[in-house]
């Protein structure tokens, strides 16, 4: 029989699966930015600023998943 603490741990673990998507997305975003900088080094500043903005938006989703996992673990 699974206890409440066990269900909370399972729920928190499932909530952390939401970090996989942003991790992959950030990796792909940085790869594309580095390829673009390699092709056109003069535009590195503009590419880098757009890359950082994209990373911030993708990382926000990972932070939301972390907050949900912490809420499940400590509040539930």
GUPANU-930221 format. One record per residue (C-alpha): residue number from 1; residue in three letters; chain; x, y, z. Coordinates in nm, 2 decimals, padded with zeros to 4 digits. Each point is the difference from the previous one (the first is absolute). Last residue first. Layout:
# residues N
+-----+---------+--------+--------+--------+--------+
| num | residuo | cadena |     xx |     yy |     zz |
+-----+---------+--------+--------+--------+--------+
| NUM |     Ala |      A |      X |      Y |      Z |
...
+-----+---------+--------+--------+--------+--------+
# end
This chain:
# residues 76
+-----+---------+--------+--------+--------+--------+
| num | residuo | cadena |     xx |     yy |     zz |
+-----+---------+--------+--------+--------+--------+
|  76 |     Unk |      A |  00.04 |  01.86 |  00.03 |
|  75 |     Unk |      A |  00.20 |  00.31 |  00.09 |
|  74 |     Unk |      A |  00.35 | -00.13 |  00.00 |
|  73 |     Unk |      A |  00.04 | -00.25 | -00.28 |
|  72 |     Unk |      A | -00.29 |  00.11 | -00.23 |
|  71 |     Unk |      A |  00.10 |  00.36 |  00.04 |
|  70 |     Unk |      A |  00.37 | -00.08 | -00.07 |
|  69 |     Unk |      A | -00.10 | -00.19 | -00.32 |
|  68 |     Unk |      A | -00.22 |  00.29 | -00.11 |
|  67 |     Unk |      A |  00.28 |  00.25 |  00.05 |
|  66 |     Unk |      A |  00.24 | -00.22 | -00.19 |
|  65 |     Unk |      A | -00.24 | -00.03 | -00.29 |
|  64 |     Unk |      A | -00.05 |  00.38 | -00.01 |
|  63 |     Unk |      A |  00.38 |  00.04 |  00.01 |
|  62 |     Unk |      A |  00.03 | -00.23 | -00.31 |
|  61 |     Unk |      A | -00.26 |  00.21 | -00.18 |
|  60 |     Unk |      A |  00.19 |  00.32 |  00.08 |
|  59 |     Unk |      A |  00.31 | -00.15 | -00.14 |
|  58 |     Unk |      A | -00.15 |  00.00 | -00.35 |
|  57 |     Unk |      A | -00.09 |  00.37 |  00.02 |
|  56 |     Unk |      A |  00.35 |  00.09 |  00.14 |
|  55 |     Unk |      A |  00.18 | -00.21 | -00.26 |
|  54 |     Unk |      A | -00.19 |  00.18 | -00.28 |
|  53 |     Unk |      A |  00.10 |  00.34 |  00.14 |
|  52 |     Unk |      A |  00.36 | -00.11 |  00.02 |
|  51 |     Unk |      A |  00.00 | -00.12 | -00.36 |
|  50 |     Unk |      A | -00.15 |  00.33 | -00.12 |
|  49 |     Unk |      A |  00.28 |  00.19 |  00.18 |
|  48 |     Unk |      A |  00.26 | -00.24 | -00.15 |
|  47 |     Unk |      A | -00.13 |  00.03 | -00.35 |
|  46 |     Unk |      A |  00.01 |  00.38 |  00.02 |
|  45 |     Unk |      A |  00.35 |  00.00 |  00.14 |
|  44 |     Unk |      A |  00.14 | -00.26 | -00.24 |
|  43 |     Unk |      A | -00.12 |  00.17 | -00.32 |
|  42 |     Unk |      A |  00.35 |  00.06 | -00.13 |
|  41 |     Unk |      A |  00.09 | -00.36 |  00.06 |
|  40 |     Unk |      A | -00.23 | -00.12 | -00.28 |
|  39 |     Unk |      A |  00.02 | -00.37 | -00.07 |
|  38 |     Unk |      A |  00.16 | -00.10 |  00.33 |
|  37 |     Unk |      A | -00.24 |  00.24 |  00.19 |
|  36 |     Unk |      A | -00.29 | -00.18 | -00.17 |
|  35 |     Unk |      A |  00.14 | -00.34 |  00.09 |
|  34 |     Unk |      A |  00.04 |  00.11 |  00.36 |
|  33 |     Unk |      A | -00.35 |  00.14 |  00.01 |
|  32 |     Unk |      A | -00.15 | -00.33 | -00.14 |
|  31 |     Unk |      A |  00.19 | -00.21 |  00.26 |
|  30 |     Unk |      A | -00.10 |  00.24 |  00.28 |
|  29 |     Unk |      A | -00.37 | -00.04 | -00.10 |
|  28 |     Unk |      A |  00.02 | -00.38 | -00.03 |
|  27 |     Unk |      A |  00.16 | -00.03 |  00.35 |
|  26 |     Unk |      A | -00.26 |  00.24 |  00.14 |
|  25 |     Unk |      A | -00.28 | -00.20 | -00.15 |
|  24 |     Unk |      A |  00.13 | -00.33 |  00.13 |
|  23 |     Unk |      A |  00.03 |  00.13 |  00.35 |
|  22 |     Unk |      A | -00.34 |  00.18 | -00.03 |
|  21 |     Unk |      A | -00.17 | -00.33 | -00.09 |
|  20 |     Unk |      A |  00.17 | -00.22 |  00.26 |
|  19 |     Unk |      A | -00.09 |  00.23 |  00.29 |
|  18 |     Unk |      A | -00.37 | -00.09 | -00.01 |
|  17 |     Unk |      A |  00.10 | -00.35 |  00.11 |
|  16 |     Unk |      A |  00.05 |  00.17 |  00.34 |
|  15 |     Unk |      A | -00.38 | -00.02 |  00.06 |
|  14 |     Unk |      A |  00.02 | -00.38 | -00.04 |
|  13 |     Unk |      A |  00.26 | -00.01 |  00.28 |
|  12 |     Unk |      A | -00.20 |  00.22 |  00.22 |
|  11 |     Unk |      A | -00.31 | -00.21 | -00.05 |
|  10 |     Unk |      A |  00.19 | -00.32 |  00.07 |
|   9 |     Unk |      A |  00.15 |  00.15 |  00.32 |
|   8 |     Unk |      A | -00.34 |  00.12 |  00.11 |
|   7 |     Unk |      A | -00.15 | -00.34 | -00.06 |
|   6 |     Unk |      A |  00.27 | -00.16 |  00.21 |
|   5 |     Unk |      A | -00.06 |  00.25 |  00.28 |
|   4 |     Unk |      A | -00.37 | -00.07 | -00.01 |
|   3 |     Unk |      A |  00.07 | -00.37 |  00.04 |
|   2 |     Unk |      A |  00.00 | -00.27 | -00.27 |
|   1 |     Unk |      A | -00.13 | -00.34 |  00.09 |
+-----+---------+--------+--------+--------+--------+
# end
